[in-house]
Amino acid sequence: MRSTFLYGALTALAFSPVSHGLKILLGNDDGFGAANIRAFYDSLKASGHDVILVAPVVDNSGQGGRSSFTTYSTLQTPSEFNLVQAGAPSIGSDINDNHIWYYNGTPAACTFVGLDYVIPQIWGNGTVPDLYVGGPNVGTNLGPFLYTLSGTLGGTYGAVGRGIPGIAFSGGSLYGQRSYLDINQTTNTSYPDPAIIYANLSTSLVNQLAQNTKPGTPLLPLAYGLNVNYPSITSLTNTSCVAPKFYQTRLTGGAFTDAAVYNASSGLFTFANLLGAGVNECINGNCDLPGETTVVTGGCQAAVSVFTVDYDAPKTHATKKVMKALEPLVIKNTTGSKRSMTKRDLEGLSPRRHE
């Protein structure tokens, strides 16, 4: 009964009309045909938002923030779930909905293609979305290590770096990667398909943020984003987790990094979870909050962590100690560059990247 009431409340928030619909760019790393992203697209639109979806043509999980653009004008292989055949253009839209696009690139590349190519065609030149949302990913992205590794996060902090508020959503992978064509309209539990529940939960969070933000002002401060993680939704088989509550968290705390495990029989390595000291040191965040890993793995609970793309160490005694140890080889420059340069100058002089 409690789950029914809570899910009903969340659904009501997801589908309650917002006072001002947002322009939202939606992406992921699982692919443009994945069940979770299509359900989220439908839920956001039903709530009154104007949404453009631009996502990889195939699964691009684990790409992090790598921005890689295809060198082929056509697809060399079919898309995920065979929704688009080999030989089709490397970028294209759904024949039934010109707000749904695929691109043969990494999640971060899809973010930039969406911002610089797709949005100008649909919303007009100079239009900047109010929000970027990524996911919901198939599989949680918990802690600082997966923050850097996840393509869902990479597409999100790519947008945040461009000055656009961003939210990354990820959920447990109990039922694996599925096509949107496989979303169940009915389940044995009478609750919706997990993809729909993830979508409604995520839309409710977007709407909560929009309702508490004055129209015309940014949804989040400049360079800020949110990392949202859900447990596995179980509605296909049981009701043990169908309506998780949201909790404020931080990225560090109970977080894992990788260890390399060697198999002498195969001669190969695989990974194992390692509770690393570095990924659990609370430096910038609110150390009074629980870690997102601890919250999500502790039951039917969702975690919401605030992040920024300012990766500089804070001005603390520890940072000063590091800088002091580098002197006199590394000089303290308190005046900045003496050469006045325009934005175009700076962009033109940036060094070539080696990814």
Disulfide bonds with the S-S distance in Angstrom:
Cys241-Cys300 2.10
Cys282-Cys287 2.08
